[in-house]
Amino acid sequence: MASQIVISRRRLTRKLDAARQAQIHCVTAPAGFGKTTLMQDWAAPQKSRVIWFAIERSDNRLLRLGGGLLAAFASAGYGFPGCKDELGLLNERSGVARWSSLFVAELEAAARRNDASLTLVLDNLHLLDAPEAIGLLACLVRDLPAPHRLCLLSRNPLPPALFASTSWNRIHHLNADELAFTLEEGKQYLRALQAEGLLGRYATPGSPGMQTQLSELWRQTDGWPIFFCALANRMANRNAPFAARDELNTLPDFHRYMEEQVMQPLQLVQKDMQSRLRELAPISEFNRDLLSQCLLPGESPALIQAMIHHTGLIVKAGQSNGEYRLRRPLREHLRQDATSKTVEAPSLFDKAFRWRLANHQGMAAITLCIDNGYWRAAVHMLEKLYPSLISAGCWTQVAHWLAAVPAHIVEQRPLLQMLLGRKALFESAPASALMHCKQAQTLLSSARELDHPEAVYEASSRARWLREASALIASTQALYATGQAQPVAESAPSCLLTRYHQGLHALHQGRLYEARQRLTQVMEAALADDPGTLIQVIQVLGWLHYLIGETDLWRSGLASLRERLAPSCDLSHWFAWTSASTLFGLLENADTDEVTQGLQDASVLHGLCAPAELRFNLAAAQALLAIREARWDEAGEALMEAEVLHHSIPHPVRQTLFSMPALKAQRLQAQGGEREALHLLQAWGGHSDQACFASQHEQLILSEILFALNRPEASLEPARQVKAWAEQRRCGLLLTRALAVEALALQKLGREEKAQQVFHDALHVGRMTSSLHSLVRKDAPEMKSLLAAAKQQGRYPAYVGKLIQHYGQDIEQNDADSASLAALSKREKQVLDLLVTGMSNPEIADALCRSLGTVKIHVHNIYRKLGAANRVSAINKYNVATA
């Protein structure tokens, strides 16, 4: 099952580099997590100074272990004759410490001779279990000289006796959770497959995008590199869009690998570990209390501690607090294994189910029922918990649950149809939402009896569900009906989703500030007990603040939002949602590292149910970052992903987002293909309403392309059109970019005075919106003269200084102002210093004990010598000259 392609995992090698002072590196994880590969990659630059010793079972004998260490050093060119001669000391009980001291002395002498530190890598350390062998290594760990390093690779936890006499600040640990693949590393592996000709295109029109495939592959294998690589190779060789869910169990040698390489070595940790893991296979998630009270009541806390923290096979569940689960490949193996079907499994399930109910953990109980095939009980619980499910917004789990229930049952249960309708609305799929809500409306309005053990469908509740279905149908039709501008009808204040739709309607109509006000009210209302609506409105508000130009305000608001959440509000993947909502703000005024980190933080959302526009924005942000960094292939992949998602977005929503033809044209223009970009934009653009954001984005990119083609006169018209639209809608993002292009075009046409006036307006808007990238065009030589003029005139000196730093080129210093200051007399300088503080002429006269007439003469001379027309101009020149 080993892969022939190896990728460099810089994330982990950087961690090892940062912890070099730790001296002892412990890498522990089950087989297949890439421990040896990682260490080889990290040690490659210092190959001549790395001694590699792969331990075998026979090394439990002291003579064999000592001889193996000497042989490893000898193969690297380091002969330790003294240690070899005294090898017989290892036959004596008191000789181990003496031989270890001799070995350390020889090691220090070798380092002095070669003036270099050495790295000793001990691989397969889990094979050592003899106390005397561990004692020998413990002496080496304790006495290892400071310049040298020791790397210990093991499948199992290292014995505590190994570090009994060692300070913990000398030790650095990497475990299975850190060694597991990230989504980005999975993408690197797919790219490597593509480079070898093993994988065609990442995505094809009509199929799920590359990120969707990747995240599903990553979820199935739980980031376990060996299984990820095996499934990716199978996907490539089959030339299929993606492997089926149960393909993990059909991988060649999957079960043999799990049994021989993972399960059997666990006996070294604790003999009961295998049987306990098999017993836990039917239980989807568990916590310490559930383990100790119900599932393993007779076991010591040490076993539970070892299972959770030391095996690497049990991980923390991503969407819960304090819950753990078996890694998916291991759980699949145990559930398929006939020996795991013990008599105790049903009783364990019954205990876990009752414990969940007693502790008010309904959603965990539903998962438990679904995983074990009790779908009827799961249906009744889904209906009972319907209000809490829609407020929690756990739509990924809902989709998983309902996929396991027989389809004919889902079709006949109105609240299940309502759940599917709500989920579709969350994902911006109005057609599907209307279908499910109408089906629920039909079932609820019919005279048919609906059974439920807790009378969920009694007359009063049924009427309430019917009103809710009708309200959702009405608001969805009003919001998404193409070509209609009818407002969403007012409804009961308690219907938060309808109020959310009203805010979206204002956004679709281009009323940005009204939309922000309405959606902020929805966010405030959702803070208390509706995390589902909260995470939905957060991504829209993040985009709105970006359009308006309030990215700094949005980020500071998010920082305090978490503190205001109710203590009982458990938001799954909160950090990913908030990171996604700030991505475009980071693109506007942050450096590449911050944007990259933001994309990594948000990448987990690719595998979850999420609004279509959010997934599109993630792909668009990735494309824009790649374009900025001239990574053209990566930009092309991201744009392909964005295009697939773009087709699934409803037309009214699509008009509020970036234009897909404009994004493609930006990539071509950045590559130097301005004419191709112009042709693409003219051929494929223009399909949106002229009054929408997407259309104005196209006009702005058209203006920038015409300017790049040395047609400044032609670029002015679309830039001014965008400026007028942005001023009317108060869209700070487009207004800044439009003013910048207009100023550049005027500068190129030789109309310098007008260009500087327009650029001053751009500086004013850009400073208010904290814009950097929208204002500064690094590829335009005219930008340098505009920045130089702004610096000379002293307009917003702090902000202009930041723009100049971002521009990355030296702006020539104009010494005229400094020379003018030198021409001032001592008294005039004193007057100017007080003038800058904001003092009036009478106040300056009092401060200097001079008459008002004398001060006015000094002020007049200051204006004349500085060439300033008024007080403000004089202060600006003073600021520039003294900056």
C-alpha positions, 0 to 999 in steps of 0.5 A: 500500500506504500505510495511511490510519490513522496511530498515534502511536508514543510509544515512539519519540518519547520516544526522540527527546525523551530525545536532544534534546541530541544535536542531530543525529538520523539515522533510517535504514531501508528504505521503509515503516518510517514514518520520515517519519510518525514525524518529522511526529508528533514535530515536530507540537508545534513545527510553527512551528519545523520546516523540512522539506526533501524532497530530490530527485535533482536536488539533487545539484547544489550550486546546486539544493541551496542554493536548495532549502534557502533555499526551505524556510526562506523557506516557513517565514517565514525569509528569508536575503537574504545567502545568496540574494545570494551563492548564486553562491559555490556555483559555486566550489570554494572557495566552499562553505565560505564560503557554508555559514558565511554560511548558519549566521550567518543561521541564528543571527541568525534564532534570536536574532530569534525567540528560538527554536531551529529543527529542520531535517528533511532527508528522502530523504537517500539520493538525495544521492550527489554528493561536493560535495553531501555536502560542503556538508551536512558543513559544515552538520553541523559548524557547526550552532549548538547551539540548533538541530537537524538530522534526517536521514532516509534509506533507506540508511546515511548516508555517513561523510564527512557526519560526518567533522568531527563529535563522535559524542556529538552524533549520535543514531541510530534504525534499522530494528529500532527503527522496526519495529512492536511487538506493542503498536503492532500492537494500537493499529493494530487498535483504530484499524481498529475505531474506523473500523468496518473491523474487527469483534471482535478475537476470537470464541468458538471462534476464536484470541484477539486476541493470537494473531492479532496475534502471527501477523500481526506475525511474518509481516510482521516488524514492517514497518509498511507490510506489517502495515497492508496485511495488517490491512486485508485481514483487516478487509475480508475479515472473516476471522479471519486471513490465510493464511500466503502472503497476504503474496505476494498483496498488491497491488503487493507485489513491485513495491514490494519491487523498486522501493522496497527492492532498487533503492536498495540499488545506492547502498550497494554494487552487489553487494548485490542479487545477494548478497541473492538468493543468500542467500534459500534460507538461513534463518539464517546467521552471520559464519563461515558467510558468510565461509567458505562462502557468500561466501568471496571477499567482503571483510569490509566487505560482510558488515559492511554486509549485517548492520548497515547495510541494515536488511533483515538482522536478528538471529534471535530464538532464537539467539546470533550468527545473522542472517536476512533479514527475512521480507517480503524473503525471501518476495519473493526466494524467489518471484522467478524471478531468485533461482533461480540455478544456485548456489542448490543448491550454496550450500544444500549448503555451508551444510548441511555446514557446520552438520553439521560445527559440530554445529548440528543444529537449524539444519540441520533448518530449512535442510532444511525451508525448501528442501523436503528433508523426508526428510533433516529427518525422519531428523535430527529422529529422531536429535536427539530427546533434545536436542530435548525437552531444548531445548524449542524447541516452536515450531520443532518445530511449524513443522518437522512442519507441513512434513513430509507428514502420512502420514509423521508418522503412521508415525514413532513419534519424531515422534509422541512429539515431538508428544505432548511438545509437547502436554503442554508446551501443557497439551493432555492429550487430544492428548498421549495420542493421539500417545503412544498412536500412538507406543506402537502403532508401537513395540510392533508388529513393523514394521521402522522404517528409519533411516540411523543405526539410531535404531530398533534393538532396545535404543533401541526398548525405551527409547522404548516405556518412555518412551511408556508412562510418559508415558501413565500420568502424563498419565492420572493427572494430568489424569483428571477427578475422580480424585485418584490420585497420579502413579506414581513412576518412574525418577529420570531421567524429569524430566517424570514428576517434574514431573507429580508436582509439578503433581498436588500443586498440583491437590490444593491442597497448595501447599507440597508442590508448591513443594518438588517443583517446586523440585527439578525446577527444580534438576535441569533447571538443568544440561542441560534448558532445556525443562523449566526454562522450563516449571517456571518459570512454574508456580513463579512462580504458586505463589510468588504464591499462597503470598505469596513474590513477593519471594523468587521475584524475587530467586531469578530474579535469581541463576538465570541465573548458575547456568545451565550455560554451554552452556544456551541458553534462547530468550526467557529474559527473556520467560519470567521476566517472565511468571512475575513478572507477578502479583507486580508486580501485587501490589506494584509500580507501573503502569509496572513492570507495563506493562513486564513485560507488554511483556517477556512479550508475545513469548510470544503468538506461541510455543508456550506452556502454555495456563495461561501464556497465560491468566495473561498475558491475566488480568494485562493485564485486571487492570491495565486494570481498575485503570487504568479502561481498560474497553475494554482490560479487556474485550478482555483478558477476552475473550482470557482466556475463549477460552483458558480453554476450552482449559485442562484442568479440573484446571489450570483449578481452580488459576487465577483464576475467569473469572466472578470476573474479569468480576465484578471489572470490573463492580464496578470500573465501579460495576455491583455488582448486575450483578456479583453477578448474574453471579457467582451465575449463572455461578460455582460450577462448580468444586470447593469446595476449589479455588483458583478457587472460593475466588477466587469467594467472595472477590470475592462478599464484596467485592461484598456489602461494596460493596453495603453488606451487611457482615453478608452479606460476612463469611460468604464472607470467613471461609470463604476465610480458613479455606481459605487458612489451611489451605492456607497461601495468603498471597494469599487470606488477606491479601485475606480478612482485609482484607475481614473487617476492613472489614466489621467496621469498617462494622458498628461493631465497631471493636475486633474490626476492628482485631484482624483488621486487625492479623492482615492486617498481619502476613500482608501484611507477610510477603507484601509485599502492597499491592493485596490489603490496601488498598481505596482505594474503602472509606472504612473503610480510612482509619480502619483505617490511622489506628488501625494508625499510632497503635498503632505496628503495623509502622510501616514497612509501615503507612507504605508502605500509607498512601503507596499508599492515596494519602490523608492519614491524620490525625496523632494528636498524643497520643503526641507530647504524652505524650513531652513530659510525660516528665522528662529522666531518663525520656526517657533511660530510654525511649531505652535501653528502645527499644534492648532493654536490660533494667532492670539494664542500664539501671541500670548505664548510668545509674549508678542503682540498680535500684529507681530505674530501675523507678520511672522505667519505671513512670512512663513506662508511666503517662504514655504509657498503655502496658500493657507494654514493647512498647506503650511502644516502639511509642508511642515509634516512632509519636511519633518517626516 
